[in-house]
Amino acid sequence: MNYYFLLYFSLLISLLGIVGWLVSEAKYEGRHSKLINRITFVFPFFAIYAWFRLNLDFGVVLVFLTFGSLLIWLLAKYLAIPRASKESRSFFIIILAITIFRSFLYEPFQIPSSSMFPGLKIGDFLLVEKFTYGLRNPVNQKTFIPTGIPKRGDVVIFVPEHTKCSSDFDIANPKGSYSSDREKNQRMYYWSILSENCTSQGVKYIKRVIAEPGDEVIYRNKEFIINGIKLDQKILDKRGQEELVEEINEGKEYIVRKLSRKPENGSWNVPEGYYFLAGDNRDNSLDSRRWGLVPQEEITGKASLIWMHWECFSCLPSLSRNGLIK
């Protein structure tokens, strides 16, 4: 399916429906408004569906809806259409409140994979704090009011460089972050494979901050060593090939999962403005060990709590996993 065609066609029909509704209210006392609404009602949902399938930022949708509803309200008021003015004003206020809440306070996020297991599972719905690291322009995601920086142990939402077609290897792997040409060539090999599925906007990931700017990271025998100090680990459970371990990083305690696979080793130097991120499901996570470091400006929020678990479409939503994220 051509989702761009679906998007533009749905937007066009929706726009024509709005014009028809205004004409009906202005000239025919709303006699045709119900019919117009019935015909065009489904097309905004088609447009939103196409927007998601194209992996475009929903924050941009909300901004356009906000300005669009404002324009309709002002137009209805200018044309002296009382009922249309009243309805469009109510819609504008609702959309504006949603846009402000999602852009600057909290946004929802659904866990897409098992890379953060056991703390976070597929089907968990999270609330992400948008204000923790700075207030951003909802259209281009540029920070205009910085409020803080990510810390070790934080669970963050971000867009890794390899998921954006406009990015390149050197952004995620700046000079000095690797110690030899052999390491660089190995990372370029993984980058060439992982970046094949890139998109124009990139894809949002969720991982845990392991190291901050200026840190030296070593991964050896399934353990992280930060600036020469090994992260404290305590075995909680061991069953067959699986091992659950409590890890402590900067005073933050969380559980990681290890599998009895051949350990992979590596070392990284984290330059200013970058972070090293990894999944809690250590042997089943694609993270900074594969696709490189994450620029600070790509970290868009901090995951704060689970508010619902909905594993599949045919399953019933559950609140049993609700709680703060460690």
C-alpha positions in Angstrom: 0.0 0.0 0.0 1.2 3.5 -0.8 0.9 5.2 2.6 1.9 8.6 1.3 -1.1 8.5 -1.1 -3.4 7.4 1.7 -2.1 10.2 3.9 -2.5 13.0 1.3 -5.8 11.7 0.1 -7.2 11.4 3.6 -6.0 14.9 4.5 -7.6 16.3 1.3 -11.0 14.7 2.0 -10.8 15.8 5.6 -10.1 19.4 4.5 -13.0 19.3 2.0 -15.2 18.0 4.8 -14.3 21.0 7.0 -15.0 23.4 4.2 -18.3 21.7 3.5 -19.2 21.8 7.2 -18.5 25.6 7.4 -20.6 26.2 4.3 -23.4 24.1 5.6 -23.4 26.0 8.9 -23.2 29.4 7.2 -25.7 29.0 4.4 -28.0 26.1 5.2 -28.3 26.4 9.0 -26.4 23.1 9.4 -28.9 21.0 7.5 -26.1 19.1 5.7 -23.6 19.0 8.5 -24.5 15.5 9.8 -24.2 14.0 6.3 -20.9 15.6 5.7 -19.6 14.4 9.1 -20.7 10.8 8.3 -19.0 10.8 5.0 -15.7 12.3 6.1 -15.5 11.0 9.7 -13.2 8.1 9.0 -10.6 9.9 6.9 -8.8 11.6 9.8 -8.2 8.2 11.3 -6.9 6.9 7.9 -4.5 9.9 7.9 -3.3 9.1 11.4 -2.9 5.4 10.5 -0.8 6.3 7.4 1.3 8.7 9.5 2.2 6.0 12.0 2.9 3.5 9.2 5.3 6.0 7.7 7.0 6.4 11.1 6.4 10.1 11.2 6.5 12.0 14.5 3.0 12.2 16.1 4.0 15.4 17.9 4.0 17.1 14.5 0.5 15.8 13.9 -0.7 17.4 17.1 1.0 20.7 16.2 -0.8 20.8 12.8 -4.1 19.8 14.5 -3.7 22.6 17.0 -3.0 25.3 14.4 -5.6 23.9 12.1 -8.3 23.9 14.7 -7.3 27.5 15.7 -7.6 28.6 12.1 -11.0 27.0 11.7 -12.2 28.6 14.9 -11.0 32.1 13.8 -12.5 31.6 10.4 -15.9 30.6 11.8 -15.8 33.5 14.1 -14.9 35.9 11.3 -17.7 34.5 9.1 -20.1 34.9 12.1 -21.1 31.2 12.3 -22.0 30.8 16.0 -22.4 27.1 16.2 -19.3 26.3 14.1 -17.4 28.9 16.2 -18.5 27.3 19.4 -17.7 23.7 18.4 -14.3 24.6 16.8 -13.3 26.6 19.9 -14.0 23.6 22.1 -12.0 21.3 19.8 -9.1 23.8 19.7 -8.9 24.0 23.5 -8.9 20.2 23.8 -6.2 19.7 21.1 -4.1 22.5 22.6 -4.2 20.9 26.0 -3.2 17.5 24.6 -0.4 19.0 22.6 1.1 20.9 25.6 0.8 17.8 27.8 2.5 15.4 25.3 5.1 17.9 24.0 6.3 19.2 27.4 5.1 17.0 30.2 4.5 13.3 29.4 4.2 11.1 26.3 3.2 7.4 26.1 5.6 4.8 24.9 5.0 1.1 24.3 7.8 -1.5 24.8 8.5 -2.9 21.3 11.0 -5.7 22.2 12.5 -7.8 25.0 15.8 -5.8 25.2 14.9 -4.4 28.6 13.6 -7.6 30.1 13.1 -8.5 33.0 12.2 -5.0 34.2 10.2 -4.0 31.2 8.3 -6.5 29.0 6.7 -6.4 25.6 3.3 -4.9 25.9 4.2 -2.5 28.8 2.9 1.0 28.2 5.0 3.7 29.8 4.8 7.3 30.7 7.9 9.2 29.6 8.9 12.5 31.3 9.5 15.1 28.6 10.7 17.8 30.9 13.5 16.0 32.8 16.3 16.8 30.3 14.8 19.9 28.7 11.8 21.4 26.9 11.9 20.8 23.1 10.3 22.2 20.0 7.7 19.6 19.2 8.4 19.9 15.4 12.2 19.6 15.1 12.9 18.3 18.7 15.5 20.9 19.4 16.0 21.8 23.1 15.1 25.4 23.8 15.1 25.3 27.6 17.6 22.8 29.2 16.5 21.4 32.5 18.9 18.6 33.3 21.2 15.8 31.8 20.9 12.0 31.8 22.5 10.2 34.6 23.9 6.6 34.9 21.1 4.2 35.6 18.4 6.3 33.9 16.0 4.5 31.5 15.7 6.8 28.5 13.9 7.2 25.2 16.1 8.2 22.3 16.6 7.9 18.5 19.8 6.0 17.6 21.8 7.3 14.7 21.6 4.1 12.7 17.8 4.3 12.4 18.0 7.7 10.6 18.8 7.6 6.8 20.3 11.1 7.1 22.9 10.0 9.6 26.3 8.3 9.2 28.8 6.1 11.0 31.0 8.9 12.3 28.2 10.6 14.3 27.6 7.5 16.5 31.2 6.5 16.5 33.2 9.8 16.7 37.0 9.7 16.4 38.5 8.8 19.7 35.6 6.5 20.9 37.4 3.4 19.6 41.0 2.4 20.3 42.1 0.7 17.1 41.3 0.4 13.4 40.2 -3.2 14.1 37.5 -2.0 16.5 36.4 0.7 14.0 36.1 -1.8 11.1 34.1 -4.2 13.3 31.7 -1.4 14.2 31.4 -0.3 10.6 30.4 -3.9 9.7 27.6 -3.9 12.2 26.5 -0.4 11.2 26.3 -1.4 7.5 23.9 -4.2 8.5 21.8 -2.4 11.1 21.3 0.8 9.1 19.7 -1.0 6.1 16.3 -0.5 7.7 16.7 3.3 8.4 13.8 5.7 8.0 13.6 9.5 7.5 12.7 10.3 11.1 14.4 7.4 12.8 13.0 5.0 15.3 12.6 5.5 19.1 14.4 3.0 21.3 14.5 2.5 25.1 17.7 1.6 26.9 19.5 2.3 30.2 22.4 4.8 30.6 25.5 3.0 31.4 28.2 5.7 31.0 28.2 9.5 30.7 30.4 11.9 28.8 34.1 11.5 29.7 33.7 7.9 30.9 35.9 5.0 29.8 33.8 1.8 29.3 35.1 -1.8 29.1 32.7 -4.7 28.6 34.4 -8.0 29.6 33.0 -11.4 30.6 29.4 -9.9 30.7 30.4 -7.2 33.1 30.8 -3.4 32.6 33.8 -1.6 34.0 33.4 2.2 34.1 36.6 4.2 34.6 38.4 1.2 36.0 35.6 0.3 38.5 33.5 -2.8 37.9 29.8 -2.3 38.4 28.6 -4.2 41.5 26.6 -7.3 40.7 24.8 -9.9 42.9 23.3 -13.1 41.5 19.6 -13.3 42.4 18.5 -16.4 40.5 20.1 -19.0 38.1 18.1 -21.5 36.1 19.7 -23.4 33.3 21.1 -20.9 30.8 19.5 -17.9 32.4 21.0 -15.8 35.2 19.2 -12.8 36.9 21.6 -10.4 38.4 21.1 -7.2 40.5 23.4 -4.5 39.1 24.2 -1.2 40.9 25.3 1.9 38.9 25.7 5.2 40.7 23.5 4.0 43.5 20.7 2.8 41.2 19.7 -0.8 41.6 18.1 -2.8 38.7 18.0 -6.4 37.5 19.8 -7.5 34.3 19.4 -10.9 32.5 22.4 -12.9 31.3 22.4 -16.0 29.1 25.1 -18.6 28.9 26.4 -17.4 25.5 30.0 -16.7 24.5 30.9 -13.4 26.1 31.7 -10.5 23.8 34.3 -7.9 24.9 34.9 -4.3 23.9 36.0 -0.9 25.0 34.7 2.7 24.4 35.7 6.2 25.3 32.6 8.4 25.7 33.3 12.0 24.4 31.5 15.1 25.6 27.9 15.3 24.4 27.6 11.5 24.1 26.2 8.6 26.2 26.7 4.8 26.3 23.4 2.9 26.5 22.6 -0.8 27.0 19.6 -3.0 27.4 19.0 -4.9 30.7 18.6 -8.1 28.7 22.3 -8.1 28.1 22.7 -11.0 25.7 19.6 -10.2 23.8 19.9 -6.4 23.1 21.2 -4.4 20.3 22.7 -1.3 21.9 25.8 0.9 22.1 27.9 -2.2 22.0 26.8 -2.7 18.4 25.6 0.6 16.8 27.7 3.1 18.8 27.1 6.1 21.1 24.1 8.3 21.4 24.3 12.1 21.1 22.7 13.9 24.1 20.3 15.8 21.8 18.8 12.5 20.6 17.7 11.6 24.1 14.1 12.9 24.3 12.8 11.7 27.7 13.1 9.6 30.8 10.8 6.6 31.3 9.2 7.0 34.7 6.4 4.5 35.2 4.3 1.6 33.8 0.7 2.6 33.5 -0.7 -0.5 31.6 0.2 -3.8 30.2 -1.4 -5.0 27.0 0.4 -7.9 25.4 -1.7 -8.6 22.4 -4.7 -7.2 20.5 -6.9 -10.1 21.6 -5.7 -9.9 25.2 -7.3 -7.9 28.0 -5.3 -4.9 29.3 -3.9 -5.4 32.7 -2.8 -3.0 35.6 -0.9 -5.7 37.5 2.5 -4.4 36.3 1.8 -0.8 37.1 4.5 1.0 39.1 7.6 3.2 39.0 10.5 2.1 36.7 13.8 1.3 38.5 
